[in-house]
Every structure is written in structure tokens, then in C-alpha cells.
Amino acid sequence: MGDYMYMLESHLSPAQYQALQAVQNAAVEADLNVYLTGGAMRDMLGGFPIRNLDFTLEGKTLKLAKKLTEIAGAVMVDYDQNRHVASLLFPGGVSTRISMARKETFPKAGGPSKVVAAPIHDDLIGRDFTINAIALSLNNASLGLLIDPANGHADLQRRELSTTYNYSLYDDPIRMLRLLRYQVRLGFEISEKTARQFENARLSDLESMIPPYKLRGELRHIANDPQSAAIMLKLDQAGFLGLFGLESPLPRTVVNNLAKFEKVIELLPPGYPWPCNNLPIFLQVITDGFTSRKRASFAEALGLDGEEFQRWQKLPAASAKLEKRLVALSATKYDEIYLLLSAAPPEEVVYLFIHSKQRPVQDRIRNYLQKYLWVAQEISDEEVIAEGGDKAGSPKFEKVKSRLLAKRLRARPKKEAEFQLPSDDDDLGDEEFADAVG
């Protein structure tokens, strides 16, 4: 049992570990059984980075979630009244869900489920796929106990995707799209039994019964996935893009921009807290070439609320202001570039990285993501305070830190390399070219 707790702790970032301890302690204090479940367990046992923390509680979740906002600095992002699922954001950008252990039945394919409270075992065997149906007890009496009624751990070792029961895809057809998303992200094969279930569900046209809010939720998951471009291409091959009102095949400009969208995550330092709302950027990318009327229809069909729609529609104009400020800075003003981009909404930074036609803007954002942020990670809070910085996060602190960052960047020796003129197809920008020749 202790081995699984040790494995878990070794996979968590410091911020994730603090969030886990906060949930665990609050549940123990409330005398409620709590388990780590879903994606966190799948990723831990499968050797993948843990992106989100999913907890399942044998009991109602709202009271505990509110308590965590009071004692742990968490922010409640959403609460699903029907399924008793609280979505929380903890300090350090740790995305967390606390769900009530439940049994769901689906009177109609694609329709709303009937939910009743249930023990953790019943909750797990009713989930979508076996690899998501694993739990780790965080309770004092059974700490570290692995609960795996659908044998999901074995499927992880086989690198195989399998539904937990024979009617999983029929009950909730959005799982058909989720199956392909997992196939791309994890690189797993689909089991023969599940492949047959998938084909039978397609023959019954069950995807047409997926409600708009579930399609919207799936788009949000894709937008937040590091392999969003590959997932969209997979959905295109499967003929699912029409469900979202998108063209098939995807236009080349969309494919290229999706690749740039993916690139941002690759450039960031590992584990860097990047509080970016990917959905408006993603929507802008996949609807490239749409008229205003077509975008409005697209948003209406997905049931985007007014706030989400406005955030998406205002993104280009807001990003244009940042672009003007960025292009006005000298390429050697590392501290000013760092200050400007670190204070800007991440959505605007990513939007410009994808869409800006100005090479200096592209180069400065690329350098910020793959150079400045990495160097900034090396500068400790103690160093900044010793140089006259105020408490961490204050404007004075950030200004001193940016000054130290610029000093380090200037002091770093250039890598000696054989000089070659870039070809017309080379992706080397003006500033990167200047760096290369010294």
C-alpha cells in the first residue's frame, strides 16, 4: 500500500501535493471517505505526467468544496448540481475535481443520467473506460489501498483501451469521441471488444444523439490537450467534425495553426504554471475563415454562454494592442519584453504566437517561452528580495526579477556553431539570426 502512496508523491508537483493534502485533511476532518480516481490514477500508473487531480467522495461534495475555498485558497470554477461535481482551482494552477461517488443510469442514449449516491466500487464499474476506473484510498484506515474492479491497471500495462461494460458507448455516446482522444493522447490500441462496440454504435448513428453541452465539453478537453492537433485530425478521419459544425477535411491553415497552438506547451518549462484559457484561442483557430454569422451559428449550436462567446470574439482586438506594444520594444530590452509578456493575459500571448504576421513579434514571444521563462525559473525569490525586491508577486518584485533575468541573459556565453546562411524555408527569425551570428 505504501508503495502506491510513494509513487503518487513522486509524480506530484509541490502545488499538486499541497492540494491533495488539503482535500485529504478536509475529508478526514469531515469524516468522509475520499479517493484519488480517474485521470490522476491513470496517469500515475501509466507513467504519464499528472495534469489534473480527480477525487471521489462517498458523500455530498458541496460543503467540502466550500470549506476548501475558505482554508486552502481554492476557487470554485463550476458545480454540477445533478452529479454533485465541484471543479476547483488551487494555488499554483492546480485543476481539481471533487465528485460524489455515484451510480448513473441512462434512460435514453445521450440524454441526462439519473444519479444516486453509491459506494466507490459501484462508481468505478459505471465509468467509461477501465483505465479511468481505478481508485486509491486516501483514508486513514485503508491509506494507499488500490481499488481496481474493472482490471484497469492490467489494461494500462497492455496499453489497451476498453470500456468497463458492454453498453458504455450506447449510454453516453460522447464516449466515442473520448475514446479516440485517449487513443491519440496515450498511444494505446482499442480492444477488439470495444472496437466492435464502437462500430455498432456508429451503425446506429448514436453520435447524432450527443447533446450540445457535451460536445462543448469535449471541445474544451481537446483544447486543453497537448496533442490537440492530432486529436482533431483523428476526429476528422472518423467523420465526427460535422457534429461541431466544422468543415471536413480540415483546411490546411487550420491544421498549421493547430500545430502552432500545440507548440506553445512544448516550449514552456516542464510543470510551469500556465494559467491560459485555451478554449477561446482554440475556437478562433478551428473556425478560421468563418464569417461572423457562421461563427455566431457555430457558438449557438454548441450552446456557448455569452461570456465565453465574448471572450472569444474580443481576443483578436485585445491581442492587437499587445502586438503594438511588443513590436515597439527593442530586441535587446529583455527585461521590458519579459515584463510586458508576463503581465499580459496568456490567451493574448498564444493568439499572437499563432496569428501575428510580424516576425519580431513571433521571435520575441518564442524567446520568452523557450528562453526567458526558463531563465526566470533559475532565479530564486530569495535572490530577488536580496536585490531589493518586495514580497513575491508584487510589481516591485517582478521588476527586480526582470532586471536579474536580463543580466543573466546578457552574461550567458553564445554557443559556438558553424555559421550557415538560412535558406528561404528556414524558420529562423531575425532576432534568432542575430543571436546565431553573435
Phi, psi and omega per residue, in radians:
M1 nan -0.755 -3.131
G2 -1.077 -0.514 -3.127
D3 -1.076 -0.692 -3.141
Y4 -1.206 -0.631 3.095
M5 -1.173 -0.695 3.099
Y6 -1.125 -0.758 3.110
M7 -1.043 -0.746 -3.140
L8 -1.084 -0.871 -3.101
E9 -1.062 -0.614 -3.137
S10 -1.265 -0.314 3.139
H11 -1.625 -0.252 -3.042
L12 -1.609 2.516 2.972
S13 -1.298 2.845 3.103
P14 -0.956 -0.705 -3.138
A15 -1.184 -0.694 3.104
Q16 -1.132 -0.697 -3.128
Y17 -1.129 -0.691 3.109
Q18 -1.121 -0.716 3.116
A19 -1.120 -0.751 3.129
L20 -1.070 -0.777 3.136
Q21 -1.106 -0.662 3.138
A22 -1.106 -0.785 3.134
V23 -1.151 -0.794 -3.121
Q24 -1.055 -0.830 -3.119
N25 -1.145 -0.689 -3.137
A26 -1.162 -0.675 3.122
A27 -1.177 -0.730 3.116
V28 -1.086 -0.758 3.131
E29 -1.096 -0.596 3.138
A30 -1.499 0.008 -3.141
D31 1.051 0.792 3.130
L32 -2.107 2.443 3.077
N33 -1.336 2.295 -3.111
V34 -2.297 2.532 -3.085
Y35 -2.385 2.528 2.953
L36 -1.503 2.267 -2.985
T37 -2.429 -3.071 2.936
G38 1.044 -2.355 -3.024
G39 -1.053 -0.613 -3.129
A40 -1.105 -0.748 3.120
M41 -1.223 -0.719 3.113
R42 -1.030 -0.810 -3.085
D43 -1.224 -0.674 3.135
M44 -1.116 -0.899 -3.087
L45 -1.248 -0.469 -3.141
G46 -1.528 -0.080 3.119
G47 1.396 0.399 3.114
F48 -1.764 2.745 3.049
P49 -1.084 2.417 3.102
I50 -1.424 2.033 -3.063
R51 -1.630 -0.694 -3.106
N52 -2.367 2.730 3.090
L53 -1.857 2.192 3.116
D54 -2.033 2.128 3.110
F55 -2.017 2.548 3.036
T56 -2.125 2.309 -3.022
L57 -2.036 2.290 3.022
E58 -1.453 1.439 -3.073
G59 2.621 3.042 -3.128
K60 -1.198 2.537 -2.981
T61 -1.770 -0.397 -2.962
L62 -1.070 -0.776 -3.112
K63 -1.090 -0.755 3.128
L64 -1.151 -0.722 -3.141
A65 -1.080 -0.750 3.115
K66 -1.115 -0.656 3.105
K67 -1.071 -0.700 -3.136
L68 -1.185 -0.521 3.064
T69 -1.204 -0.452 -3.131
E70 -1.470 -0.698 -2.981
I71 -1.812 -0.332 -3.031
A72 -2.103 0.112 3.116
G73 1.251 0.306 3.120
A74 -1.367 2.698 3.087
V75 -2.063 2.254 3.107
M76 -1.399 2.065 -3.102
V77 -1.562 -0.641 -3.077
D78 -2.815 2.716 3.040
Y79 -2.483 2.135 3.125
D80 -1.601 1.895 -3.072
Q81 -1.164 -0.619 -3.074
N82 -1.221 -0.790 -3.057
R83 -1.752 -0.021 3.128
H84 0.989 0.951 3.139
V85 -2.020 2.112 3.102
A86 -1.803 2.213 3.062
S87 -1.793 2.144 -3.056
L88 -2.174 2.645 3.022
L89 -2.094 2.033 -3.125
F90 -1.616 2.831 3.063
P91 -0.920 2.511 -3.078
G92 1.520 0.129 3.102
G93 1.292 0.463 -3.122
V94 -1.444 1.970 3.141
S95 -1.473 2.228 -3.009
T96 -2.398 2.485 2.998
R97 -2.168 2.389 3.051
I98 -2.091 2.001 -3.043
S99 -1.976 2.589 3.008
M100 -1.342 2.325 3.019
A101 -1.069 2.190 -2.951
R102 -2.578 2.831 2.979
K103 -2.035 2.215 -3.102
E104 -1.974 2.383 2.994
T105 -2.149 2.598 -3.049
F106 -2.083 1.686 3.139
P107 -1.042 -0.488 -3.116
K108 -2.471 2.393 3.140
A109 -0.989 2.228 3.123
G110 1.401 -0.157 -3.114
G111 -1.487 3.102 3.126
P112 -1.159 2.563 -3.117
S113 -1.607 2.735 2.982
K114 -1.653 2.245 -2.988
V115 -2.069 2.299 3.002
V116 -2.336 2.596 3.092
A117 -1.092 2.542 -3.074
A118 -2.670 2.860 3.037
P119 -1.175 2.843 -3.081
I120 -1.036 -0.625 -3.127
H121 -1.064 -0.804 3.134
D122 -1.142 -0.632 3.108
D123 -1.059 -0.810 -3.053
L124 -1.158 -0.770 -3.065
I125 -1.274 -0.168 3.086
G126 -1.708 0.089 -3.114
R127 -1.371 3.079 -3.028
D128 -1.224 -0.980 -3.043
F129 -2.225 2.656 -3.060
T130 -1.050 -0.601 -3.100
I131 -1.235 -0.259 3.068
N132 -1.746 0.088 -3.036
A133 -1.939 0.747 -3.133
I134 -2.129 2.449 -3.140
A135 -2.292 2.650 3.035
L136 -2.147 2.150 -3.111
S137 -1.225 2.328 3.053
L138 -1.949 0.320 -3.099
N139 -1.616 2.540 -3.055
N140 -0.972 -0.723 -3.056
A141 -1.270 -0.391 -3.086
S142 -2.386 0.564 -3.047
L143 -0.975 2.195 3.106
G144 1.518 0.053 3.122
L145 -1.292 2.224 3.101
L146 -1.552 2.250 3.134
I147 -2.029 2.036 -2.977
D148 -2.476 1.207 -3.043
P149 -1.204 -0.388 -3.111
A150 -1.766 0.141 3.112
N151 1.074 0.683 -3.134
G152 -1.183 -0.544 3.132
H153 -1.061 -0.718 3.112
A154 -1.120 -0.685 3.115
D155 -1.156 -0.593 3.051
L156 -1.103 -0.738 3.128
Q157 -1.184 -0.576 3.088
R158 -1.410 -0.174 -3.070
R159 0.998 0.962 -3.051
E160 -2.297 2.452 3.088
L161 -1.775 2.172 -3.123
S162 -2.499 2.417 3.092
T163 -1.240 2.725 -3.106
T164 -1.363 -0.433 3.128
Y165 -2.615 2.902 -2.927
N166 -1.194 -0.333 -3.076
Y167 -2.006 0.346 -3.086
S168 -0.995 -0.844 -3.098
L169 -1.275 -0.469 3.116
Y170 -1.291 -0.723 -3.122
D171 -1.108 -0.762 -3.063
D172 -2.388 1.538 -3.001
P173 -1.078 -0.299 3.088
I174 -1.062 -0.371 3.119
R175 -1.133 -0.344 3.074
M176 -1.140 -0.739 3.111
L177 -1.255 -0.654 3.137
R178 -1.122 -0.632 3.119
L179 -1.036 -0.772 3.137
L180 -1.209 -0.616 3.100
R181 -1.094 -0.781 3.112
Y182 -1.157 -0.640 3.136
Q183 -1.038 -0.742 3.132
V184 -1.248 -0.875 -3.036
R185 -1.130 -0.743 -3.051
L186 -1.596 -0.354 -3.087
G187 1.288 0.458 -3.114
F188 -1.588 2.789 2.999
E189 -1.569 2.670 3.063
I190 -1.574 2.289 -3.115
S191 -1.093 2.723 -3.120
E192 -1.046 -0.746 -3.129
K193 -1.098 -0.752 -3.119
T194 -1.259 -0.601 3.082
A195 -1.074 -0.711 3.098
R196 -1.143 -0.715 3.117
Q197 -1.088 -0.696 3.122
F198 -1.092 -0.828 -3.121
E199 -1.122 -0.695 3.117
N200 -1.153 -0.658 3.100
A201 -1.144 -0.658 3.102
R202 -1.159 -0.729 3.138
L203 -1.085 -0.510 3.108
S204 -1.517 0.044 3.117
D205 0.994 0.646 -3.084
L206 -1.186 -0.412 3.139
E207 -1.084 -0.454 3.132
S208 -1.204 -0.206 -3.105
M209 -1.688 0.066 3.116
I210 -1.273 2.163 -3.133
P211 -1.274 2.713 -3.091
P212 -0.958 -0.679 -3.062
Y213 -1.163 -0.498 3.099
K214 -1.354 -0.601 3.040
L215 -1.124 -0.717 3.105
R216 -1.077 -0.763 3.120
G217 -1.101 -0.672 3.126
E218 -1.172 -0.688 3.076
L219 -1.061 -0.669 3.120
R220 -1.116 -0.721 3.104
H221 -1.097 -0.737 3.135
I222 -1.128 -0.738 3.141
A223 -1.038 -0.558 -3.108
N224 -1.631 0.060 -3.112
D225 -1.593 2.371 3.137
P226 -1.060 -0.300 -3.138
Q227 -2.017 0.733 -3.060
S228 -1.046 -0.660 -3.125
A229 -1.126 -0.819 -3.135
A230 -1.130 -0.605 3.127
I231 -1.175 -0.756 3.119
M232 -1.105 -0.650 3.094
L233 -1.162 -0.640 3.103
K234 -1.139 -0.762 3.098
L235 -1.120 -0.610 3.099
D236 -1.118 -0.812 3.119
Q237 -1.039 -0.636 -3.096
A238 -1.411 -0.115 3.118
G239 1.387 0.506 -3.092
F240 -1.737 -0.135 -3.048
L241 -1.119 -0.531 3.135
G242 -1.064 -0.435 3.104
L243 -1.065 -0.527 -3.124
F244 -1.657 -0.023 -3.076
G245 1.362 0.476 -3.119
L246 -1.838 2.727 -3.138
E247 -1.292 2.627 3.031
S248 -2.362 2.291 -0.034
P249 -1.260 2.832 3.119
L250 -1.073 2.321 3.087
P251 -1.027 2.634 -3.082
R252 -1.060 -0.658 3.127
T253 -1.078 -0.656 3.118
V254 -1.150 -0.768 3.134
V255 -1.072 -0.764 3.138
N256 -1.118 -0.741 -3.124
N257 -1.234 -0.565 3.044
L258 -1.114 -0.643 3.107
A259 -1.124 -0.685 3.086
K260 -1.174 -0.667 3.110
F261 -1.040 -0.763 3.085
E262 -1.113 -0.640 -3.015
K263 -1.055 -0.565 -3.087
V264 -0.973 -0.811 -3.116
I265 -1.107 -0.626 3.127
E266 -1.143 -0.570 -3.069
L267 -1.390 -0.415 -3.086
L268 -1.231 2.622 3.021
P269 -1.053 2.497 3.140
P270 -0.985 2.310 3.108
G271 1.315 0.120 -3.117
Y272 -1.187 2.253 3.119
P273 -1.237 1.909 -3.054
W274 -2.067 1.578 -3.016
P275 -1.384 1.108 -3.071
C276 -1.762 2.295 3.009
N277 -1.489 1.715 -3.013
N278 -1.252 -0.394 -2.987
L279 -1.037 -0.874 -3.124
P280 -1.078 -0.609 3.101
I281 -1.166 -0.795 -3.124
F282 -1.067 -0.765 3.124
L283 -1.091 -0.683 3.116
Q284 -1.101 -0.700 -3.108
V285 -1.188 -0.856 -3.017
I286 -1.318 -0.260 3.104
T287 -1.842 0.348 3.115
D288 -0.978 2.256 -3.123
G289 1.625 -0.154 3.088
F290 -1.244 2.511 2.981
T291 -1.302 2.905 3.124
S292 -1.043 -0.692 -3.136
R293 -1.162 -0.700 -3.126
K294 -1.183 -0.627 3.096
R295 -1.157 -0.699 3.122
A296 -1.103 -0.713 3.109
S297 -1.150 -0.705 3.106
F298 -1.049 -0.812 -3.138
A299 -1.125 -0.690 -3.132
E300 -1.169 -0.718 -3.133
A301 -1.110 -0.579 3.135
L302 -1.502 -0.178 -3.139
G303 1.285 0.567 3.081
L304 -1.114 2.355 3.106
D305 -1.350 2.946 -3.051
G306 -1.010 -0.708 -3.116
E307 -1.146 -0.762 3.121
E308 -1.105 -0.743 -3.122
F309 -1.124 -0.762 -3.133
Q310 -1.135 -0.692 3.133
R311 -1.079 -0.693 3.117
W312 -1.176 -0.835 -3.049
Q313 -1.200 -0.513 -3.104
K314 -1.481 -0.194 -3.042
L315 -1.035 -0.812 -3.124
P316 -1.049 -0.776 -3.114
A317 -1.170 -0.723 3.122
A318 -1.128 -0.684 -3.128
S319 -1.202 -0.551 3.137
A320 -1.095 -0.603 3.104
K321 -1.171 -0.725 3.090
L322 -1.118 -0.675 -3.131
E323 -1.046 -0.759 -3.139
K324 -1.097 -0.742 3.141
R325 -1.175 -0.630 -3.089
L326 -1.260 -0.725 -3.104
V327 -1.244 -0.365 3.130
A328 -1.340 -0.270 -3.117
L329 -1.443 2.580 3.057
S330 -1.245 2.556 -3.116
A331 -1.105 -0.422 -3.109
T332 -1.590 -0.043 3.113
K333 -1.488 1.201 -3.078
Y334 -1.010 -0.723 -3.086
D335 -1.140 -0.688 -3.121
E336 -1.245 -0.672 3.091
I337 -1.103 -0.787 3.139
Y338 -1.070 -0.809 -3.120
L339 -1.089 -0.764 -3.106
L340 -1.114 -0.840 -3.064
L341 -1.306 -0.575 3.138
S342 -1.279 -0.408 3.104
A343 -1.557 -0.289 -3.106
A344 -1.347 2.637 3.030
P345 -1.018 2.284 -3.126
P346 -0.973 -0.537 -3.140
E347 -1.056 -0.679 -3.136
E348 -1.234 -0.659 3.106
V349 -1.080 -0.820 -3.128
V350 -1.162 -0.727 3.134
Y351 -0.998 -0.781 -3.132
L352 -1.199 -0.644 3.108
F353 -1.028 -0.628 -3.119
I354 -1.442 -0.755 -2.894
H355 -1.886 -0.319 -3.061
S356 -1.124 2.375 3.119
K357 -1.621 -0.068 -3.083
Q358 -1.605 2.091 -3.066
R359 -1.075 -0.712 3.104
P360 -1.018 -0.642 3.120
V361 -1.140 -0.808 3.108
Q362 -1.019 -0.789 -3.083
D363 -1.151 -0.730 -3.082
R364 -1.213 -0.643 3.091
I365 -1.215 -0.722 3.118
R366 -1.071 -0.792 3.112
N367 -1.095 -0.673 3.105
Y368 -1.061 -0.796 -3.070
L369 -1.257 -0.762 -2.998
Q370 -1.787 -0.032 3.127
K371 -2.278 -1.022 -3.025
Y372 -1.098 -0.774 -3.112
L373 -1.156 -0.601 3.109
W374 -1.151 -0.775 3.123
V375 -1.170 -0.668 3.134
A376 -1.066 -0.553 3.113
Q377 -1.135 -0.440 -3.103
E378 -1.401 -0.286 -3.085
I379 -1.586 2.046 -3.095
S380 -1.401 2.745 3.080
D381 -1.044 -0.634 -3.132
E382 -1.092 -0.693 3.097
E383 -1.073 -0.773 -3.105
V384 -1.116 -0.789 -3.130
I385 -1.123 -0.662 3.130
A386 -1.138 -0.464 3.131
E387 -1.569 0.161 3.090
G388 1.824 0.146 3.117
G389 -1.323 2.611 3.098
D390 -1.406 -2.860 3.133
K391 -1.087 2.642 -3.091
A392 -0.957 2.329 3.110
G393 1.664 -0.254 -3.138
S394 -1.322 2.750 3.130
P395 -0.996 -0.693 3.136
K396 -1.148 -0.702 3.110
F397 -1.034 -0.823 -3.105
E398 -1.147 -0.604 -3.138
K399 -1.194 -0.750 3.107
V400 -1.142 -0.713 3.130
K401 -1.091 -0.706 -3.141
S402 -1.138 -0.598 3.112
R403 -1.174 -0.728 3.092
L404 -1.142 -0.662 3.121
L405 -1.096 -0.807 -3.140
A406 -1.074 -0.693 3.127
K407 -1.087 -0.737 3.138
R408 -1.182 -0.704 3.140
L409 -1.104 -0.680 3.139
R410 -1.239 -0.519 -3.078
A411 -1.428 -0.303 -3.085
R412 -1.207 2.274 3.134
P413 -1.211 2.556 3.075
K414 -1.276 2.518 3.070
K415 -1.308 2.293 3.091
E416 -1.330 2.231 -3.128
A417 -2.612 2.637 3.097
E418 -1.153 2.244 -3.080
F419 -1.402 2.311 3.050
Q420 -2.390 2.437 3.051
L421 -1.195 2.371 3.112
P422 -1.231 2.539 3.073
S423 -1.367 3.008 3.141
D424 -1.081 -0.494 -3.097
D425 -1.585 -0.061 -3.091
D426 -1.155 2.501 -3.094
D427 -1.610 0.232 -3.111
L428 -1.316 2.186 -3.129
G429 -1.443 2.991 -3.102
D430 -1.014 -0.799 -3.094
E431 -1.263 -0.662 3.078
E432 -1.132 -0.629 3.092
F433 -1.093 -0.753 3.128
A434 -1.113 -0.699 3.092
D435 -1.090 -0.715 -3.053
A436 -1.127 -0.638 -3.106
V437 -1.589 -0.038 3.082
G438 1.389 nan nan
